[in-house]
Structures are given as structure tokens and as C-alpha cells.
Amino acid sequence: MPHISKDAGHQTIISTFEVAPADCQALIDLLTEACNDFASKQPGFVAAAVHVNDARTRIANYMQWESREHFQALQRSEEMQAYLQKFLALAKDYQPVMYDVVMVSEG
């Protein structure tokens, strides 16, 4: 389970996908497969979560890696490139963005 902490030093990647509602579950299933069968087994993987909006037109994939270099190595791998092609076949738009945590508020 992702744990958000300003001091963890992890690289956070939030990837958003725009998708037709009819393709939403297929993309969720594919993201789950890519994470469980491949990404989670790569060096530097910390955690991941997938979120979907109520209309089932937007999916956010939240990932944490030990470093930017670990994530970039994943992105360059042949296996991940193959998954990305499958993601793009289902999604209208895909935007992966790297973030640093600058504030956390807990209740």
C-alpha cells in the first residue's frame, strides 16, 4: 500500500489516462496485470495504486519508486514498452508525470 511521506525520498509518478467508459475495466485489468506481474518485481519498486473517476472516463495510476532512475529503467525495458503499447490501444490520452511530495496532511 502506498504511504505518502515528504521525507521518504521516493519518486512519485502519477500517470493519467483518458478512456472511453466501455474500455475502462479492460485498462484497469491491464494496469493491474502490468503492476502485479512485472513492475512490482523490478528493482526500486515501492508501491502502486489505481484510481478511477465516477464516470469511468479517467484513470490515475499512482506509483512510488526508490528513485527516478529506477522508474526510468522500468520505462526503458522492452516488457514495459509492450505494456505501454497496450495501454495506448485502450486510452485516448496518457500522461505520466514525475512528482516530489512537498506536503502531507493526515487526519
C-alpha positions as CSV (number, residue, x, y, z in Angstrom):
1,M,0.0,0.0,0.0
2,P,1.4,3.4,-0.9
3,H,2.5,5.5,2.1
4,I,2.8,9.2,1.3
5,S,5.6,10.9,3.2
6,K,7.5,14.1,2.4
7,D,10.7,12.6,4.0
8,A,10.6,9.2,2.3
9,G,12.7,10.3,-0.6
10,H,10.7,8.3,-3.1
11,Q,10.0,9.2,-6.7
12,T,6.2,9.6,-7.2
13,I,4.8,9.0,-10.7
14,I,1.1,9.8,-11.4
15,S,0.0,8.6,-14.8
16,T,-3.4,9.7,-16.0
17,F,-5.4,8.0,-18.8
18,E,-8.4,9.3,-20.6
19,V,-10.6,6.3,-21.6
20,A,-14.0,5.5,-23.0
21,P,-16.2,4.0,-20.3
22,A,-16.5,0.8,-22.4
23,D,-12.7,0.4,-22.2
24,C,-12.2,1.4,-18.6
25,Q,-12.3,-2.0,-17.0
26,A,-10.0,-3.5,-19.6
27,L,-7.4,-0.8,-18.9
28,I,-7.8,-1.3,-15.2
29,D,-7.2,-5.0,-15.7
30,L,-4.2,-4.4,-17.9
31,L,-2.7,-1.9,-15.4
32,T,-3.2,-4.4,-12.6
33,E,-1.5,-7.1,-14.7
34,A,1.4,-4.9,-15.6
35,C,1.9,-3.9,-12.0
36,N,1.5,-7.4,-10.4
37,D,3.2,-9.4,-13.0
38,F,6.1,-7.1,-14.0
39,A,6.5,-3.6,-12.4
40,S,6.3,-4.8,-8.8
41,K,9.1,-7.3,-9.4
42,Q,11.5,-4.6,-10.6
43,P,14.3,-3.1,-8.6
44,G,13.3,0.0,-6.7
45,F,9.5,-0.6,-6.8
46,V,7.8,0.7,-3.6
47,A,4.1,0.7,-4.2
48,A,1.3,1.4,-6.6
49,A,-2.5,2.2,-6.6
50,V,-5.0,2.6,-9.4
51,H,-7.9,5.2,-9.1
52,V,-10.9,5.7,-11.4
53,N,-13.4,8.5,-11.5
54,D,-17.1,8.0,-11.2
55,A,-17.8,8.4,-14.9
56,R,-15.2,5.8,-15.7
57,T,-13.5,8.1,-18.2
58,R,-10.3,8.9,-16.2
59,I,-7.8,6.5,-14.6
60,A,-4.9,7.6,-12.4
61,N,-2.1,5.2,-11.7
62,Y,-0.1,6.3,-8.6
63,M,3.4,4.7,-8.3
64,Q,6.2,5.1,-5.9
65,W,9.8,4.2,-6.7
66,E,13.0,4.4,-4.7
67,S,14.5,6.8,-7.3
68,R,13.9,8.4,-10.6
69,E,16.5,6.2,-12.1
70,H,14.6,3.0,-11.1
71,F,11.4,4.3,-12.8
72,Q,13.3,5.3,-15.9
73,A,14.8,1.9,-16.1
74,L,11.3,0.4,-16.0
75,Q,10.2,2.7,-18.7
76,R,13.1,1.7,-21.0
77,S,12.5,-2.0,-20.6
78,E,11.1,-4.0,-23.5
79,E,8.4,-5.5,-21.3
80,M,7.1,-2.1,-20.2
81,Q,7.3,-0.8,-23.8
82,A,5.0,-3.6,-24.8
83,Y,2.6,-2.8,-22.0
84,L,2.6,0.9,-22.9
85,Q,1.5,0.0,-26.5
86,K,-1.4,-2.0,-25.0
87,F,-2.3,0.9,-22.7
88,L,-2.3,3.3,-25.7
89,A,-4.6,1.0,-27.7
90,L,-7.2,1.4,-24.9
91,A,-6.7,5.0,-23.8
92,K,-7.4,8.3,-25.7
93,D,-4.7,10.0,-23.8
94,Y,-1.8,9.0,-21.5
95,Q,0.2,11.4,-19.3
96,P,2.9,10.1,-17.0
97,V,4.4,12.8,-14.7
98,M,7.0,12.6,-12.0
99,Y,6.4,14.4,-8.7
100,D,8.1,15.1,-5.4
101,V,6.0,15.1,-2.3
102,V,6.2,18.6,-0.8
103,M,3.3,18.5,1.8
104,V,1.3,15.8,3.6
105,S,-1.6,16.3,5.9
106,E,-3.1,13.5,7.9
107,G,-6.2,13.3,10.0
